[in-house]
Amino acid sequence: MHAFYWWRRRLREQSTAVRFALVEAKRAEETVAPIELVLSSGDLLRIPHNAATLKLVLAVLREQS
């Protein structure tokens, strides 16, 4: 938070015009890395951070063992 106020003060003190850029934020689930599960066979599963998908994958793996 300190940096925000420092930059705000610095920009106010400048005599030149300040330009701004549009920043678009992604939804939280798009920015979270997927869960990676390495099976004993060496296969890699990438599971999105989604509780329903994770429950489904775990249920299928339990049935297979």
Residue frames as a rotation matrix with the C-alpha (Angstrom) as fourth column:
MET 1
0.570 0.821 0.000 0.00
0.821 -0.570 0.000 0.00
0.000 0.000 -1.000 0.00
HIS 2
0.274 -0.565 -0.778 2.93
0.283 -0.725 0.627 2.30
-0.919 -0.392 -0.039 0.71
ALA 3
-0.700 -0.600 0.387 4.03
0.506 -0.034 0.862 2.07
-0.504 0.799 0.327 -2.93
PHE 4
0.036 0.808 0.588 0.61
0.980 -0.144 0.138 3.22
0.196 0.571 -0.797 -4.14
TYR 5
0.832 0.310 -0.459 0.81
0.453 -0.858 0.243 6.47
-0.319 -0.410 -0.854 -2.17
TRP 6
-0.098 -0.945 -0.312 4.42
0.240 -0.327 0.914 7.00
-0.966 0.014 0.259 -3.19
TRP 7
-0.671 -0.124 0.731 3.53
0.727 0.085 0.682 6.71
-0.147 0.989 0.033 -6.87
ARG 8
0.405 0.887 0.222 0.44
0.901 -0.429 0.071 8.88
0.158 0.171 -0.972 -6.45
ARG 9
0.638 -0.243 -0.730 2.53
0.235 -0.842 0.486 11.65
-0.733 -0.482 -0.480 -4.87
ARG 10
-0.453 -0.888 0.079 5.24
0.310 -0.073 0.948 11.31
-0.836 0.454 0.308 -7.53
LEU 11
-0.402 0.371 0.837 2.71
0.912 0.078 0.403 11.55
0.084 0.926 -0.369 -10.37
ARG 12
0.705 0.671 -0.227 1.12
0.699 -0.712 0.066 14.64
-0.117 -0.206 -0.972 -8.83
GLU 13
0.349 -0.665 -0.660 4.51
0.125 -0.666 0.736 16.35
-0.929 -0.339 -0.150 -8.69
GLN 14
-0.529 -0.540 0.654 5.26
0.696 0.164 0.699 15.73
-0.485 0.825 0.289 -12.38
SER 15
-0.371 0.358 -0.857 4.44
-0.351 -0.908 -0.227 18.55
-0.859 0.217 0.463 -14.76
THR 16
-0.857 0.043 -0.514 3.76
-0.493 0.223 0.841 16.25
0.151 0.974 -0.170 -17.74
ALA 17
0.165 0.986 -0.036 0.44
-0.968 0.169 0.183 14.62
0.187 0.005 0.982 -18.49
VAL 18
-0.634 -0.290 0.717 -0.11
-0.514 0.850 -0.110 11.13
-0.578 -0.439 -0.688 -17.16
ARG 19
-0.179 0.551 -0.815 -1.45
-0.844 0.339 0.415 8.39
0.505 0.763 0.404 -19.45
PHE 20
-0.169 0.220 0.961 -3.28
-0.725 0.632 -0.272 5.36
-0.667 -0.743 0.053 -18.21
ALA 21
-0.767 -0.072 -0.637 -3.61
-0.514 0.663 0.544 1.87
0.383 0.745 -0.546 -19.66
LEU 22
0.366 0.928 0.077 -6.67
-0.872 0.312 0.377 -0.36
0.326 -0.205 0.923 -19.52
VAL 23
-0.820 -0.561 0.117 -6.11
-0.559 0.739 -0.376 -3.37
0.125 -0.374 -0.919 -17.28
GLU 24
0.252 0.909 -0.332 -8.44
-0.735 0.403 0.545 -6.32
0.629 0.107 0.770 -17.51
ALA 25
-0.458 -0.345 0.820 -8.66
-0.840 0.470 -0.271 -8.72
-0.292 -0.812 -0.505 -14.60
LYS 26
-0.494 0.267 -0.827 -9.29
-0.323 0.827 0.460 -12.42
0.807 0.495 -0.322 -15.11
ARG 27
0.638 0.730 0.244 -11.72
-0.574 0.241 0.782 -14.35
0.513 -0.639 0.573 -13.00
ALA 28
0.202 -0.599 0.775 -10.08
-0.922 0.150 0.356 -16.11
-0.330 -0.787 -0.522 -10.06
GLU 29
0.571 0.043 0.820 -10.50
-0.056 0.998 -0.014 -19.62
-0.819 -0.038 0.572 -11.46
GLU 30
0.960 -0.247 0.133 -8.70
0.153 0.063 -0.986 -18.62
0.235 0.967 0.098 -14.69
THR 31
0.420 -0.849 0.320 -5.62
-0.684 -0.528 -0.503 -17.46
0.596 -0.008 -0.803 -12.84
VAL 32
0.346 -0.253 0.904 -5.25
-0.766 0.480 0.428 -20.44
-0.542 -0.840 -0.027 -10.53
ALA 33
-0.503 -0.617 -0.605 -2.93
-0.842 0.509 0.181 -23.17
0.196 0.601 -0.775 -11.78
PRO 34
0.507 0.718 -0.477 -4.51
-0.588 0.693 0.418 -26.61
0.630 0.068 0.774 -12.21
ILE 35
0.406 -0.324 0.854 -3.83
-0.693 0.500 0.519 -29.42
-0.596 -0.803 -0.021 -9.78
GLU 36
0.085 -0.443 -0.892 -1.31
-0.834 0.458 -0.307 -31.87
0.545 0.770 -0.330 -11.26
LEU 37
0.526 0.151 0.837 -1.62
-0.632 0.727 0.267 -35.51
-0.568 -0.670 0.478 -10.33
VAL 38
-0.248 -0.679 -0.691 1.11
-0.921 0.387 -0.049 -37.96
0.301 0.624 -0.721 -11.38
LEU 39
0.806 0.581 0.111 -0.11
-0.592 0.784 0.189 -41.55
0.023 -0.218 0.976 -11.54
SER 40
0.292 -0.712 0.639 2.11
-0.304 0.564 0.768 -44.55
-0.907 -0.418 -0.052 -10.81
SER 41
0.563 -0.030 0.826 2.03
0.698 0.552 -0.456 -45.31
-0.442 0.833 0.332 -14.56
GLY 42
-0.582 -0.808 -0.096 3.77
0.663 -0.539 0.519 -41.98
-0.471 0.238 0.849 -15.16
ASP 43
-0.149 0.618 0.772 0.68
0.793 -0.392 0.466 -40.36
0.591 0.682 -0.432 -16.67
LEU 44
-0.928 -0.162 -0.335 0.06
0.324 -0.793 -0.516 -36.75
-0.182 -0.588 0.788 -15.68
LEU 45
0.026 0.977 0.213 -3.44
0.952 -0.090 0.294 -35.46
0.306 0.195 -0.932 -15.02
ARG 46
-0.974 -0.200 0.105 -4.07
0.166 -0.950 -0.265 -31.70
0.153 -0.241 0.958 -14.96
ILE 47
-0.160 0.953 -0.258 -7.28
0.967 0.204 0.154 -31.03
0.199 -0.224 -0.954 -13.08
PRO 48
-0.270 0.106 0.957 -8.79
0.121 -0.982 0.142 -27.53
0.955 0.154 0.252 -13.16
HIS 49
-0.996 -0.044 -0.083 -9.35
0.090 -0.195 -0.977 -25.84
0.027 -0.980 0.198 -9.80
ASN 50
-0.245 0.970 -0.008 -12.97
-0.780 -0.192 0.596 -26.88
0.577 0.152 0.803 -9.66
ALA 51
-0.497 0.015 0.868 -14.36
-0.765 0.466 -0.446 -28.87
-0.411 -0.885 -0.220 -6.73
ALA 52
0.568 0.799 0.195 -16.87
-0.583 0.558 -0.590 -30.83
-0.580 0.222 0.784 -8.83
THR 53
0.633 -0.405 -0.660 -14.25
-0.553 0.359 -0.751 -31.90
0.542 0.841 0.003 -11.39
LEU 54
-0.457 -0.853 0.251 -11.80
-0.778 0.246 -0.579 -32.91
0.432 -0.460 -0.776 -8.66
LYS 55
-0.162 0.488 0.858 -14.47
-0.729 0.527 -0.437 -35.01
-0.665 -0.696 0.270 -6.89
LEU 56
0.829 0.496 -0.259 -15.31
-0.524 0.524 -0.671 -36.75
-0.197 0.692 0.694 -10.19
VAL 57
0.248 -0.828 -0.503 -11.66
-0.619 0.264 -0.740 -37.56
0.745 0.495 -0.447 -10.95
LEU 58
-0.609 -0.489 0.625 -11.07
-0.791 0.316 -0.523 -38.89
0.058 -0.813 -0.579 -7.44
ALA 59
0.249 0.780 0.574 -14.22
-0.683 0.561 -0.467 -41.05
-0.686 -0.276 0.673 -7.62
VAL 60
0.841 0.021 -0.541 -13.09
-0.475 0.506 -0.720 -42.59
0.258 0.862 0.436 -10.92
LEU 61
-0.151 -0.978 -0.144 -9.59
-0.670 0.208 -0.713 -43.25
0.727 -0.011 -0.686 -9.56
ARG 62
-0.407 0.072 0.910 -11.04
-0.834 0.377 -0.403 -44.94
-0.372 -0.924 -0.093 -6.46
GLU 63
0.676 0.725 0.133 -13.15
-0.574 0.631 -0.523 -47.24
-0.463 0.277 0.842 -8.66
GLN 64
0.647 -0.474 -0.597 -10.06
-0.492 0.339 -0.802 -48.24
0.583 0.812 -0.014 -10.67
SER 65
-0.372 -0.895 0.247 -7.97
-0.784 0.161 -0.599 -49.27
0.497 -0.417 -0.761 -7.66
